[in-house]
Amino acid sequence: MGELAAACEKRGLGFFLYYSYGADWRHPYFLSNDVGVPCSRPEYPVDDPAYRYAREEDFQHYLRFVDNQLRELLCNYGSVAGVWFDLVSPCYYRPDLSRSPRSTSRYASCSLRHSFRSSRVSRAMRISCLKK
């Protein structure tokens, strides 16, 4: 990432990021196919032993992971021109799972609350990084 960000800056190009948070087949706490979100995981004959998702509350581990990754991307590589958040299917199929225990009703009416939450987190992190 650092090399790409430096090359963009050197050439006067905006450094844009792509972040797919709606499909992470390797994270141990990403959603199970059993929660009503198609293709959350590949259909392996035997579940990956590293997969630890057991309850819907476990998805909060993944959301914290997303926040930490966004913090790294937005604070460690200079100026970021934009972020494309892709794959919001969990938000369509199960919007209730994207709410953080700390969230309030401001997200409740939005079927894409995870993407809005990530956008807000991204803006807040970027502002915080710029102040340092």
N, C-alpha and C positions, 0 to 999 in steps of 0.2 A: 504494500500500500504506500509506503513511504516513497519508494522510487517513482511510482505512478503519480503521486501528488506532486513531487518535485518536478517531474517532467512536464506536467500540466502547467505548473507555475512558471517554469522556464520558458514555455512557449506561449504564455499568456492565455491559456485555455482554462475554462472552468472545470474544476474537479468535482464530478458528479458521482454519487454512490448509488448502487443498487442493493437493496436489502430485502431478502425474501424471508419474512417471518411467519408466513402462513404454511410453510412446509419445511420441516427440519427433521429428516428421517434419521439423523444420528444423535440428536439430543435426547438424553434419557427421560426427560419429562415432557416431551412433546406429546400431543394428543394421541389417543388410541383410536383406531378405526371404529371401536365399539361405542364411541360417544356421539356418533351421528355425523361425523365429518368424513366424507369419502376421501380415500387416498391419503389419510393422515400418515399412514405407514405403508410400506410395501407389504404385500401379502406373502410373507415368508412361511414355509412349512412349519418352522419352529421359531418362536419369538427370540429376538436377540437378547442374550442374557444381560446386556448392559441397559436394557430398557426397563425403567423403574416406575413409569406412570401406572398408578393403581387407582387413584381417586381423582375426581375433577379438581380438587384443591391442589393437586400436584402440578397443574398447569401454571400456577403462580411461580414455581421455580423457573420455568421457561421464560415467563415474562420478565423476571429479574435478570435472567441471562441476556435477553434482548436489550434491556436498559443498559447493562454493562457494556455490551458490544457497541451500542450506539454512542455511549460515552467515549469509548476508545476511538471509534472512527471520527467523531466530531471534534475531539480535543487533541488528538495526537498527530494529525497530518496536515496542519495548516488550514488554509481557507477552503471551505466546502461550499460549492455553488448550489448544490441541491441533493436531495435524497429521494429516490423512487422506492416507495414501499410496495412490494408486489405480493401477490397471493393472499388475498384477504378472505379466502373461502371459510376459514373457521369463524370469522365474524358474521358471515351470512348464515351458516348452518347452526352455529351455537354462540350467538352474541353474548350470552350470559357468562361464558367461560373467559371472556377477555377482560372482565372487570377485575381490577385489583381490589383487594380487601380495603385498601386505603381510598379507593375512588368514591366519588359522590354521585348524586343523581344527575350531575351535568352530562354524564355519559349515557345515562339510562335510555334516552330516546334515540340513540344513534346505533344503527345496526353495524356500523363500522367503527365502533368505539375503540377497538384496538389500534386501528390506523390513526385515528384522531389522537388517541393517547400517545402513540409513538411520535406523531408529529409535534405534539405539545412538549413531550419529553425532549425531542431533538432540538426544538427552539430554545427551551430552557437550558439545556446542556451547552448549546452553542453560545448563548449569551454568557453563561457562566465561564466558559473557556475564554471568550474574548476579554473578560474582565481581568483575567490573570496576567 
